[in-house]
Amino acid sequence: MRIDPNRPSPARVYDAFLGGTHNFAVDRSVASRIVELVPEMGALARANRAFLRRVVRWAVARGVRQFIDLGSGIPAEGNVHEVALAADPAVRVAYVDVDPTAVLYARHLLTDEPHTVVVQGDLRDARSVLNDPDLLTLIDLGRPVGILMFAVLHFIPDGPVLDALLRDYREAVAPGSVMAVSHASGGLHPDAMARVADLYSRTGTPFVPRDQARLAALFDGWELVEPGVVHGADWHPEPADEPLDVAAASLMLAGVGLRP
């Protein structure tokens, strides 16, 4: 796996937002410029992690015992397996990311964790991901699974690639499965988010904020769980969650769907 320290990576930029150390100067430079445009970005990244924790606990309570975390990124505190195994020691988790930094560090971190597997794969190629032999040693697609896509779909433009990956993941999983998505939105700062999109595009990475209607459309074939597509901070909030002001909260949408 080749790591290019001179090309910014969305996974490493996100790690920088969270205050992580597995990033390079080029990633920190991009992160700093984004924070200049959207000062709430660090708080949004933490809110996204809080949404992840709430979703995983909710899914385990519904009986889901296996998860595929697509675009899982560089491990940070409160990973899917940590949250899930605390709820049920039998849960299994497959982490999938195309970024070699994320994959190498996750494999190092999880060497002694038998309930997890780390797969290098591109979430846009659902069939390859779902047929990966390492993933299939742990995940039984004949039983309900949690498909997790946190802060990744906004890096995929509208079009046939997005349509195909959503269809393929939906058709591959059993009834009772869950799809959870968090996603950037223009919210109350559309001009700032448009400049963020332009910044990402200049690094070779598309960035497509979507509104509630566009995000809800991505759940075609799934039954949206109440309260539907909402600001991430408003999806089954908990008292311990870090508070976000209205403007910051408007920049992240989230939703969860059930496979009928």
C-alpha atoms as an extended CHARMM CRD file, in Angstrom:
* protein
*
       260  EXT
         1         1  MET       CA              0.0000000000        0.0000000000        0.0000000000  PROA      1               0.0000000000
         2         2  ARG       CA              1.4720000000        3.3340000000       -1.0800000000  PROA      2               0.0000000000
         3         3  ILE       CA              0.9160000000        6.4130000000        1.0650000000  PROA      3               0.0000000000
         4         4  ASP       CA              1.4340000000        9.7800000000       -0.6510000000  PROA      4               0.0000000000
         5         5  PRO       CA              2.3280000000       12.3980000000        1.9800000000  PROA      5               0.0000000000
         6         6  ASN       CA              2.0420000000       15.1870000000       -0.5950000000  PROA      6               0.0000000000
         7         7  ARG       CA             -1.5870000000       14.5860000000       -1.5760000000  PROA      7               0.0000000000
         8         8  PRO       CA             -4.3120000000       15.3780000000        0.9670000000  PROA      8               0.0000000000
         9         9  SER       CA             -6.5780000000       12.5290000000        1.9720000000  PROA      9               0.0000000000
        10        10  PRO       CA            -10.1610000000       13.0000000000        3.2120000000  PROA      10              0.0000000000
        11        11  ALA       CA             -9.5090000000       10.3740000000        5.9010000000  PROA      11              0.0000000000
        12        12  ARG       CA             -6.4200000000       12.1810000000        7.1640000000  PROA      12              0.0000000000
        13        13  VAL       CA             -8.0890000000       15.6160000000        6.9440000000  PROA      13              0.0000000000
        14        14  TYR       CA            -10.9310000000       14.2500000000        9.0760000000  PROA      14              0.0000000000
        15        15  ASP       CA             -8.3540000000       12.8550000000       11.5140000000  PROA      15              0.0000000000
        16        16  ALA       CA             -6.9290000000       16.3840000000       11.7570000000  PROA      16              0.0000000000
        17        17  PHE       CA            -10.4170000000       17.7670000000       12.5420000000  PROA      17              0.0000000000
        18        18  LEU       CA            -10.5950000000       15.3150000000       15.4540000000  PROA      18              0.0000000000
        19        19  GLY       CA             -7.1660000000       16.3310000000       16.7110000000  PROA      19              0.0000000000
        20        20  GLY       CA             -5.5570000000       13.0590000000       15.6370000000  PROA      20              0.0000000000
        21        21  THR       CA             -1.9060000000       12.5160000000       14.8040000000  PROA      21              0.0000000000
        22        22  HSD       CA             -2.1450000000       10.2560000000       11.7460000000  PROA      22              0.0000000000
        23        23  ASN       CA             -2.0130000000       13.0290000000        9.1690000000  PROA      23              0.0000000000
        24        24  PHE       CA              0.5730000000       15.0100000000        7.2370000000  PROA      24              0.0000000000
        25        25  ALA       CA              1.2950000000       18.7080000000        6.7970000000  PROA      25              0.0000000000
        26        26  VAL       CA             -0.7170000000       18.8020000000        3.5640000000  PROA      26              0.0000000000
        27        27  ASP       CA             -3.7520000000       17.3720000000        5.3800000000  PROA      27              0.0000000000
        28        28  ARG       CA             -3.4260000000       19.8500000000        8.2500000000  PROA      28              0.0000000000
        29        29  SER       CA             -3.1460000000       22.6810000000        5.7290000000  PROA      29              0.0000000000
        30        30  VAL       CA             -6.4380000000       21.6900000000        4.0890000000  PROA      30              0.0000000000
        31        31  ALA       CA             -8.0880000000       21.1930000000        7.4840000000  PROA      31              0.0000000000
        32        32  SER       CA             -6.9400000000       24.6380000000        8.6370000000  PROA      32              0.0000000000
        33        33  ARG       CA             -8.3300000000       26.3100000000        5.5200000000  PROA      33              0.0000000000
        34        34  ILE       CA            -11.6580000000       24.5170000000        5.9860000000  PROA      34              0.0000000000
        35        35  VAL       CA            -11.8300000000       25.5940000000        9.6210000000  PROA      35              0.0000000000
        36        36  GLU       CA            -11.2660000000       29.1900000000        8.4980000000  PROA      36              0.0000000000
        37        37  LEU       CA            -14.3690000000       28.8270000000        6.3120000000  PROA      37              0.0000000000
        38        38  VAL       CA            -16.3880000000       26.7440000000        8.7870000000  PROA      38              0.0000000000
        39        39  PRO       CA            -15.0950000000       27.3150000000       12.3360000000  PROA      39              0.0000000000
        40        40  GLU       CA            -17.5210000000       24.6910000000       13.6870000000  PROA      40              0.0000000000
        41        41  MET       CA            -15.8500000000       21.8510000000       11.7600000000  PROA      41              0.0000000000
        42        42  GLY       CA            -14.1050000000       20.3090000000       14.7610000000  PROA      42              0.0000000000
        43        43  ALA       CA            -17.3470000000       20.2920000000       16.7470000000  PROA      43              0.0000000000
        44        44  LEU       CA            -19.1530000000       18.8110000000       13.7400000000  PROA      44              0.0000000000
        45        45  ALA       CA            -16.6250000000       15.9910000000       13.5110000000  PROA      45              0.0000000000
        46        46  ARG       CA            -17.1590000000       15.1980000000       17.1860000000  PROA      46              0.0000000000
        47        47  ALA       CA            -20.9390000000       15.3750000000       16.6940000000  PROA      47              0.0000000000
        48        48  ASN       CA            -20.5930000000       12.8920000000       13.8570000000  PROA      48              0.0000000000
        49        49  ARG       CA            -18.8010000000       10.4940000000       16.2130000000  PROA      49              0.0000000000
        50        50  ALA       CA            -21.5850000000       10.9470000000       18.7350000000  PROA      50              0.0000000000
        51        51  PHE       CA            -24.1560000000       10.0960000000       16.0550000000  PROA      51              0.0000000000
        52        52  LEU       CA            -22.1310000000        6.9740000000       15.2380000000  PROA      52              0.0000000000
        53        53  ARG       CA            -22.2550000000        5.8520000000       18.8630000000  PROA      53              0.0000000000
        54        54  ARG       CA            -26.0050000000        6.4320000000       19.1240000000  PROA      54              0.0000000000
        55        55  VAL       CA            -26.7290000000        4.5720000000       15.8850000000  PROA      55              0.0000000000
        56        56  VAL       CA            -24.6180000000        1.5590000000       16.8050000000  PROA      56              0.0000000000
        57        57  ARG       CA            -26.2240000000        1.2310000000       20.2230000000  PROA      57              0.0000000000
        58        58  TRP       CA            -29.6800000000        1.6400000000       18.6640000000  PROA      58              0.0000000000
        59        59  ALA       CA            -28.9720000000       -1.0340000000       16.0350000000  PROA      59              0.0000000000
        60        60  VAL       CA            -27.5880000000       -3.5070000000       18.5790000000  PROA      60              0.0000000000
        61        61  ALA       CA            -30.7060000000       -2.9700000000       20.6940000000  PROA      61              0.0000000000
        62        62  ARG       CA            -32.7460000000       -3.9150000000       17.6010000000  PROA      62              0.0000000000
        63        63  GLY       CA            -30.8250000000       -7.1760000000       17.2390000000  PROA      63              0.0000000000
        64        64  VAL       CA            -28.1720000000       -6.2490000000       14.6650000000  PROA      64              0.0000000000
        65        65  ARG       CA            -24.9950000000       -8.1280000000       15.5360000000  PROA      65              0.0000000000
        66        66  GLN       CA            -22.7320000000       -7.3000000000       12.5850000000  PROA      66              0.0000000000
        67        67  PHE       CA            -21.6560000000       -4.0490000000       10.9650000000  PROA      67              0.0000000000
        68        68  ILE       CA            -19.8270000000       -2.9480000000        7.8240000000  PROA      68              0.0000000000
        69        69  ASP       CA            -18.2940000000        0.4960000000        8.3460000000  PROA      69              0.0000000000
        70        70  LEU       CA            -17.7020000000        1.9060000000        4.8490000000  PROA      70              0.0000000000
        71        71  GLY       CA            -15.1420000000        4.6620000000        4.5200000000  PROA      71              0.0000000000
        72        72  SER       CA            -14.2890000000        3.9700000000        8.1450000000  PROA      72              0.0000000000
        73        73  GLY       CA            -11.3190000000        6.3290000000        8.1800000000  PROA      73              0.0000000000
        74        74  ILE       CA             -8.4890000000        6.4480000000       10.6730000000  PROA      74              0.0000000000
        75        75  PRO       CA             -9.4970000000        4.9050000000       14.0090000000  PROA      75              0.0000000000
        76        76  ALA       CA            -10.4110000000        7.3600000000       16.7400000000  PROA      76              0.0000000000
        77        77  GLU       CA            -11.8830000000        7.0820000000       20.2070000000  PROA      77              0.0000000000
        78        78  GLY       CA            -15.2860000000        5.4080000000       20.1890000000  PROA      78              0.0000000000
        79        79  ASN       CA            -14.8980000000        3.1870000000       17.1300000000  PROA      79              0.0000000000
        80        80  VAL       CA            -17.8020000000        1.0320000000       15.9760000000  PROA      80              0.0000000000
        81        81  HSD       CA            -16.4430000000       -2.1670000000       17.5080000000  PROA      81              0.0000000000
        82        82  GLU       CA            -15.7840000000       -0.4930000000       20.8720000000  PROA      82              0.0000000000
        83        83  VAL       CA            -19.3530000000        0.7980000000       21.0810000000  PROA      83              0.0000000000
        84        84  ALA       CA            -20.9060000000       -2.4070000000       19.7340000000  PROA      84              0.0000000000
        85        85  LEU       CA            -18.8870000000       -4.8570000000       21.8290000000  PROA      85              0.0000000000
        86        86  ALA       CA            -19.7220000000       -2.9000000000       24.9610000000  PROA      86              0.0000000000
        87        87  ALA       CA            -23.3710000000       -3.5590000000       24.1430000000  PROA      87              0.0000000000
        88        88  ASP       CA            -22.9050000000       -7.2010000000       23.0840000000  PROA      88              0.0000000000
        89        89  PRO       CA            -19.5780000000       -9.1160000000       23.0560000000  PROA      89              0.0000000000
        90        90  ALA       CA            -20.7850000000      -11.2220000000       20.1130000000  PROA      90              0.0000000000
        91        91  VAL       CA            -20.9220000000       -8.3220000000       17.6290000000  PROA      91              0.0000000000
        92        92  ARG       CA            -18.6550000000       -8.4400000000       14.5670000000  PROA      92              0.0000000000
        93        93  VAL       CA            -17.3900000000       -5.4180000000       12.6320000000  PROA      93              0.0000000000
        94        94  ALA       CA            -15.7800000000       -5.0620000000        9.2020000000  PROA      94              0.0000000000
        95        95  TYR       CA            -13.9580000000       -1.7940000000        8.5680000000  PROA      95              0.0000000000
        96        96  VAL       CA            -13.5600000000       -0.8110000000        4.9150000000  PROA      96              0.0000000000
        97        97  ASP       CA            -11.4920000000        2.0690000000        3.5700000000  PROA      97              0.0000000000
        98        98  VAL       CA             -9.5860000000        2.8400000000        0.3910000000  PROA      98              0.0000000000
        99        99  ASP       CA             -7.0360000000        5.0410000000        2.1610000000  PROA      99              0.0000000000
       100       100  PRO       CA             -3.8380000000        3.0980000000        2.9650000000  PROA      100             0.0000000000
       101       101  THR       CA             -3.1080000000        5.1720000000        6.0730000000  PROA      101             0.0000000000
       102       102  ALA       CA             -6.4950000000        4.2700000000        7.5240000000  PROA      102             0.0000000000
       103       103  VAL       CA             -6.0840000000        0.5980000000        6.6430000000  PROA      103             0.0000000000
       104       104  LEU       CA             -2.5380000000        0.2370000000        7.9800000000  PROA      104             0.0000000000
       105       105  TYR       CA             -3.2850000000        1.9370000000       11.2780000000  PROA      105             0.0000000000
       106       106  ALA       CA             -6.5710000000        0.0790000000       11.7600000000  PROA      106             0.0000000000
       107       107  ARG       CA             -4.8940000000       -3.2730000000       11.1330000000  PROA      107             0.0000000000
       108       108  HSD       CA             -2.1610000000       -2.4020000000       13.6080000000  PROA      108             0.0000000000
       109       109  LEU       CA             -4.6860000000       -1.3070000000       16.2130000000  PROA      109             0.0000000000
       110       110  LEU       CA             -6.9670000000       -4.3180000000       15.7700000000  PROA      110             0.0000000000
       111       111  THR       CA             -4.3830000000       -7.0850000000       15.4350000000  PROA      111             0.0000000000
       112       112  ASP       CA             -5.6040000000       -8.8480000000       18.5770000000  PROA      112             0.0000000000
       113       113  GLU       CA             -9.3190000000       -8.1410000000       18.1180000000  PROA      113             0.0000000000
       114       114  PRO       CA            -10.9420000000      -11.3420000000       16.7360000000  PROA      114             0.0000000000
       115       115  HSD       CA            -14.3570000000       -9.7310000000       16.2090000000  PROA      115             0.0000000000
       116       116  THR       CA            -13.0880000000       -7.2660000000       13.6090000000  PROA      116             0.0000000000
       117       117  VAL       CA            -11.5640000000       -7.3050000000       10.1490000000  PROA      117             0.0000000000
       118       118  VAL       CA            -10.0310000000       -4.4540000000        8.1540000000  PROA      118             0.0000000000
       119       119  VAL       CA            -10.4780000000       -4.4670000000        4.3830000000  PROA      119             0.0000000000
       120       120  GLN       CA             -8.8360000000       -2.1530000000        1.8800000000  PROA      120             0.0000000000
       121       121  GLY       CA            -11.5970000000       -1.4530000000       -0.5940000000  PROA      121             0.0000000000
       122       122  ASP       CA            -13.4460000000        1.3080000000       -2.3830000000  PROA      122             0.0000000000
       123       123  LEU       CA            -17.0020000000        1.6760000000       -1.0850000000  PROA      123             0.0000000000
       124       124  ARG       CA            -18.0240000000        2.7470000000       -4.6000000000  PROA      124             0.0000000000
       125       125  ASP       CA            -17.3870000000       -0.8240000000       -5.7670000000  PROA      125             0.0000000000
       126       126  ALA       CA            -19.9420000000       -2.5250000000       -3.5530000000  PROA      126             0.0000000000
       127       127  ARG       CA            -19.7010000000       -5.9070000000       -5.2190000000  PROA      127             0.0000000000
       128       128  SER       CA            -15.9510000000       -6.1500000000       -4.6850000000  PROA      128             0.0000000000
       129       129  VAL       CA            -16.2870000000       -5.0160000000       -1.0740000000  PROA      129             0.0000000000
       130       130  LEU       CA            -19.0670000000       -7.4750000000       -0.3070000000  PROA      130             0.0000000000
       131       131  ASN       CA            -17.2520000000      -10.3660000000       -1.9750000000  PROA      131             0.0000000000
       132       132  ASP       CA            -13.9670000000       -9.7380000000       -0.1850000000  PROA      132             0.0000000000
       133       133  PRO       CA            -12.9580000000      -13.0860000000        1.3570000000  PROA      133             0.0000000000
       134       134  ASP       CA            -11.7220000000      -11.5120000000        4.5920000000  PROA      134             0.0000000000
       135       135  LEU       CA            -15.0040000000       -9.6720000000        5.0460000000  PROA      135             0.0000000000
       136       136  LEU       CA            -16.9850000000      -12.8350000000        4.3640000000  PROA      136             0.0000000000
       137       137  THR       CA            -15.0740000000      -14.7550000000        7.0290000000  PROA      137             0.0000000000
       138       138  LEU       CA            -16.7020000000      -12.4650000000        9.5870000000  PROA      138             0.0000000000
       139       139  ILE       CA            -19.9080000000      -11.0850000000        8.0600000000  PROA      139             0.0000000000
       140       140  ASP       CA            -22.9000000000      -13.2500000000        7.1400000000  PROA      140             0.0000000000
       141       141  LEU       CA            -24.9000000000      -11.3370000000        4.5330000000  PROA      141             0.0000000000
       142       142  GLY       CA            -27.7870000000      -13.7280000000        5.0480000000  PROA      142             0.0000000000
       143       143  ARG       CA            -28.4260000000      -12.1200000000        8.4360000000  PROA      143             0.0000000000
       144       144  PRO       CA            -29.2000000000       -8.4660000000        9.2640000000  PROA      144             0.0000000000
       145       145  VAL       CA            -26.1990000000       -6.1850000000        9.0070000000  PROA      145             0.0000000000
       146       146  GLY       CA            -25.6160000000       -2.5250000000        9.7370000000  PROA      146             0.0000000000
       147       147  ILE       CA            -24.3020000000       -0.6540000000        6.6890000000  PROA      147             0.0000000000
       148       148  LEU       CA            -22.6120000000        2.4840000000        8.0360000000  PROA      148             0.0000000000
       149       149  MET       CA            -21.6400000000        5.4240000000        5.8380000000  PROA      149             0.0000000000
       150       150  PHE       CA            -20.5680000000        8.2580000000        8.0930000000  PROA      150             0.0000000000
       151       151  ALA       CA            -19.3520000000       11.4460000000        6.3910000000  PROA      151             0.0000000000
       152       152  VAL       CA            -18.4560000000        9.7020000000        3.1280000000  PROA      152             0.0000000000
       153       153  LEU       CA            -21.3060000000        9.9930000000        0.6190000000  PROA      153             0.0000000000
       154       154  HSD       CA            -20.7200000000       13.7250000000        0.2190000000  PROA      154             0.0000000000
       155       155  PHE       CA            -17.4700000000       12.7590000000       -1.5360000000  PROA      155             0.0000000000
       156       156  ILE       CA            -19.4400000000       10.9840000000       -4.2910000000  PROA      156             0.0000000000
       157       157  PRO       CA            -21.2360000000       13.1030000000       -6.9070000000  PROA      157             0.0000000000
       158       158  ASP       CA            -24.7430000000       12.3690000000       -8.1150000000  PROA      158             0.0000000000
       159       159  GLY       CA            -24.7550000000        9.9300000000      -10.9980000000  PROA      159             0.0000000000
       160       160  PRO       CA            -24.5760000000        6.2530000000      -11.9490000000  PROA      160             0.0000000000
       161       161  VAL       CA            -21.7410000000        5.3860000000       -9.5340000000  PROA      161             0.0000000000
       162       162  LEU       CA            -23.7000000000        6.6400000000       -6.5380000000  PROA      162             0.0000000000
       163       163  ASP       CA            -26.9220000000        5.0300000000       -7.7650000000  PROA      163             0.0000000000
       164       164  ALA       CA            -25.2000000000        1.6810000000       -8.3060000000  PROA      164             0.0000000000
       165       165  LEU       CA            -23.4530000000        1.5110000000       -4.9510000000  PROA      165             0.0000000000
       166       166  LEU       CA            -26.6390000000        2.3520000000       -3.0610000000  PROA      166             0.0000000000
       167       167  ARG       CA            -28.5680000000       -0.2770000000       -5.0150000000  PROA      167             0.0000000000
       168       168  ASP       CA            -25.8890000000       -2.9410000000       -4.6050000000  PROA      168             0.0000000000
       169       169  TYR       CA            -25.5500000000       -2.5430000000       -0.8300000000  PROA      169             0.0000000000
       170       170  ARG       CA            -29.3170000000       -2.5080000000       -0.4050000000  PROA      170             0.0000000000
       171       171  GLU       CA            -29.8630000000       -5.6200000000       -2.5150000000  PROA      171             0.0000000000
       172       172  ALA       CA            -27.0090000000       -7.5250000000       -0.8790000000  PROA      172             0.0000000000
       173       173  VAL       CA            -28.2160000000       -7.3290000000        2.7140000000  PROA      173             0.0000000000
       174       174  ALA       CA            -30.9680000000       -9.2750000000        4.4490000000  PROA      174             0.0000000000
       175       175  PRO       CA            -34.3170000000       -7.8610000000        5.5770000000  PROA      175             0.0000000000
       176       176  GLY       CA            -33.9570000000       -6.2350000000        8.9840000000  PROA      176             0.0000000000
       177       177  SER       CA            -30.6460000000       -4.6880000000        7.9940000000  PROA      177             0.0000000000
       178       178  VAL       CA            -29.9050000000       -1.0380000000        8.7330000000  PROA      178             0.0000000000
       179       179  MET       CA            -28.2780000000        1.7120000000        6.6760000000  PROA      179             0.0000000000
       180       180  ALA       CA            -27.0330000000        4.7600000000        8.5950000000  PROA      180             0.0000000000
       181       181  VAL       CA            -25.7370000000        7.8760000000        6.8390000000  PROA      181             0.0000000000
       182       182  SER       CA            -24.3220000000       11.1750000000        8.0270000000  PROA      182             0.0000000000
       183       183  HSD       CA            -23.7580000000       13.8290000000        5.3970000000  PROA      183             0.0000000000
       184       184  ALA       CA            -22.5690000000       17.4040000000        4.9140000000  PROA      184             0.0000000000
       185       185  SER       CA            -25.1790000000       20.0420000000        4.1660000000  PROA      185             0.0000000000
       186       186  GLY       CA            -25.0240000000       23.7010000000        3.2650000000  PROA      186             0.0000000000
       187       187  GLY       CA            -27.3690000000       24.4180000000        6.1430000000  PROA      187             0.0000000000
       188       188  LEU       CA            -27.2830000000       28.0300000000        7.2510000000  PROA      188             0.0000000000
       189       189  HSD       CA            -23.8460000000       28.5540000000        5.6550000000  PROA      189             0.0000000000
       190       190  PRO       CA            -24.3230000000       27.5360000000        1.9910000000  PROA      190             0.0000000000
       191       191  ASP       CA            -21.7290000000       30.0010000000        0.7010000000  PROA      191             0.0000000000
       192       192  ALA       CA            -19.0730000000       28.7340000000        3.1320000000  PROA      192             0.0000000000
       193       193  MET       CA            -19.8130000000       25.1120000000        2.2530000000  PROA      193             0.0000000000
       194       194  ALA       CA            -19.6100000000       25.9820000000       -1.4460000000  PROA      194             0.0000000000
       195       195  ARG       CA            -16.1050000000       27.3180000000       -0.8010000000  PROA      195             0.0000000000
       196       196  VAL       CA            -15.2530000000       24.1080000000        1.0830000000  PROA      196             0.0000000000
       197       197  ALA       CA            -16.4490000000       22.1490000000       -1.9560000000  PROA      197             0.0000000000
       198       198  ASP       CA            -14.2280000000       24.2720000000       -4.1840000000  PROA      198             0.0000000000
       199       199  LEU       CA            -11.2440000000       23.6990000000       -1.8850000000  PROA      199             0.0000000000
       200       200  TYR       CA            -11.7380000000       19.9240000000       -1.9790000000  PROA      200             0.0000000000
       201       201  SER       CA            -12.1650000000       19.9680000000       -5.7620000000  PROA      201             0.0000000000
       202       202  ARG       CA             -8.8050000000       21.7050000000       -6.1300000000  PROA      202             0.0000000000
       203       203  THR       CA             -7.2170000000       18.7810000000       -4.2590000000  PROA      203             0.0000000000
       204       204  GLY       CA             -8.8320000000       16.3240000000       -6.6750000000  PROA      204             0.0000000000
       205       205  THR       CA            -11.6420000000       15.2590000000       -4.3460000000  PROA      205             0.0000000000
       206       206  PRO       CA            -15.2880000000       16.0160000000       -5.1650000000  PROA      206             0.0000000000
       207       207  PHE       CA            -17.4140000000       17.3270000000       -2.3040000000  PROA      207             0.0000000000
       208       208  VAL       CA            -21.1950000000       17.5150000000       -2.6740000000  PROA      208             0.0000000000
       209       209  PRO       CA            -23.2360000000       18.9010000000        0.2420000000  PROA      209             0.0000000000
       210       210  ARG       CA            -26.8830000000       17.7840000000       -0.0030000000  PROA      210             0.0000000000
       211       211  ASP       CA            -30.0930000000       19.0870000000        1.5280000000  PROA      211             0.0000000000
       212       212  GLN       CA            -32.7140000000       17.0280000000        3.3620000000  PROA      212             0.0000000000
       213       213  ALA       CA            -34.6810000000       16.1190000000        0.2500000000  PROA      213             0.0000000000
       214       214  ARG       CA            -31.5960000000       14.9760000000       -1.6620000000  PROA      214             0.0000000000
       215       215  LEU       CA            -30.3160000000       12.9420000000        1.2640000000  PROA      215             0.0000000000
       216       216  ALA       CA            -33.7270000000       11.3610000000        1.8520000000  PROA      216             0.0000000000
       217       217  ALA       CA            -33.7380000000       10.2850000000       -1.8040000000  PROA      217             0.0000000000
       218       218  LEU       CA            -30.6080000000        8.2080000000       -1.1530000000  PROA      218             0.0000000000
       219       219  PHE       CA            -32.7020000000        6.0030000000        1.1450000000  PROA      219             0.0000000000
       220       220  ASP       CA            -34.8290000000        4.7550000000       -1.7410000000  PROA      220             0.0000000000
       221       221  GLY       CA            -35.8420000000        1.1560000000       -0.9540000000  PROA      221             0.0000000000
       222       222  TRP       CA            -35.2870000000        1.6190000000        2.7850000000  PROA      222             0.0000000000
       223       223  GLU       CA            -37.8570000000        2.5580000000        5.4240000000  PROA      223             0.0000000000
       224       224  LEU       CA            -36.6620000000        5.7200000000        7.1430000000  PROA      224             0.0000000000
       225       225  VAL       CA            -36.5580000000        5.4510000000       10.9150000000  PROA      225             0.0000000000
       226       226  GLU       CA            -38.1850000000        8.2800000000       12.8740000000  PROA      226             0.0000000000
       227       227  PRO       CA            -37.4610000000       11.1650000000       12.9950000000  PROA      227             0.0000000000
       228       228  GLY       CA            -36.3220000000       10.7400000000        9.3580000000  PROA      228             0.0000000000
       229       229  VAL       CA            -33.5460000000       12.8280000000        7.8330000000  PROA      229             0.0000000000
       230       230  VAL       CA            -32.6790000000       15.4870000000       10.3990000000  PROA      230             0.0000000000
       231       231  HSD       CA            -29.6830000000       17.4030000000       11.6840000000  PROA      231             0.0000000000
       232       232  GLY       CA            -27.2930000000       14.8020000000       13.0680000000  PROA      232             0.0000000000
       233       233  ALA       CA            -27.4840000000       16.2700000000       16.5520000000  PROA      233             0.0000000000
       234       234  ASP       CA            -31.2710000000       15.7810000000       16.5060000000  PROA      234             0.0000000000
       235       235  TRP       CA            -31.2400000000       12.0560000000       15.7230000000  PROA      235             0.0000000000
       236       236  HSD       CA            -32.1200000000       10.3970000000       19.0670000000  PROA      236             0.0000000000
       237       237  PRO       CA            -29.9870000000       12.8670000000       21.0640000000  PROA      237             0.0000000000
       238       238  GLU       CA            -28.6220000000       11.9720000000       24.4770000000  PROA      238             0.0000000000
       239       239  PRO       CA            -28.0240000000       14.2670000000       27.4800000000  PROA      239             0.0000000000
       240       240  ALA       CA            -24.2550000000       13.7370000000       27.3800000000  PROA      240             0.0000000000
       241       241  ASP       CA            -23.8940000000       14.9330000000       23.7790000000  PROA      241             0.0000000000
       242       242  GLU       CA            -21.7540000000       18.0100000000       23.2190000000  PROA      242             0.0000000000
       243       243  PRO       CA            -24.1410000000       20.9040000000       22.4610000000  PROA      243             0.0000000000
       244       244  LEU       CA            -24.0590000000       22.5090000000       19.0040000000  PROA      244             0.0000000000
       245       245  ASP       CA            -25.5240000000       25.8680000000       18.1190000000  PROA      245             0.0000000000
       246       246  VAL       CA            -28.1990000000       25.9610000000       15.4300000000  PROA      246             0.0000000000
       247       247  ALA       CA            -25.8670000000       27.1840000000       12.6880000000  PROA      247             0.0000000000
       248       248  ALA       CA            -23.3250000000       24.4360000000       13.3350000000  PROA      248             0.0000000000
       249       249  ALA       CA            -25.9490000000       21.6980000000       13.6530000000  PROA      249             0.0000000000
       250       250  SER       CA            -27.4300000000       22.6990000000       10.2890000000  PROA      250             0.0000000000
       251       251  LEU       CA            -24.2360000000       21.6450000000        8.5010000000  PROA      251             0.0000000000
       252       252  MET       CA            -24.6670000000       17.9020000000        9.1440000000  PROA      252             0.0000000000
       253       253  LEU       CA            -27.6750000000       15.7780000000        8.2360000000  PROA      253             0.0000000000
       254       254  ALA       CA            -28.2650000000       12.1980000000        9.2570000000  PROA      254             0.0000000000
       255       255  GLY       CA            -30.7200000000        9.4040000000        8.7070000000  PROA      255             0.0000000000
       256       256  VAL       CA            -31.2210000000        5.6950000000        9.3150000000  PROA      256             0.0000000000
       257       257  GLY       CA            -33.1480000000        3.2670000000        7.1520000000  PROA      257             0.0000000000
       258       258  LEU       CA            -34.4690000000       -0.2590000000        7.6950000000  PROA      258             0.0000000000
       259       259  ARG       CA            -34.3580000000       -2.8880000000        4.9560000000  PROA      259             0.0000000000
       260       260  PRO       CA            -37.9140000000       -4.2350000000        4.5930000000  PROA      260             0.0000000000
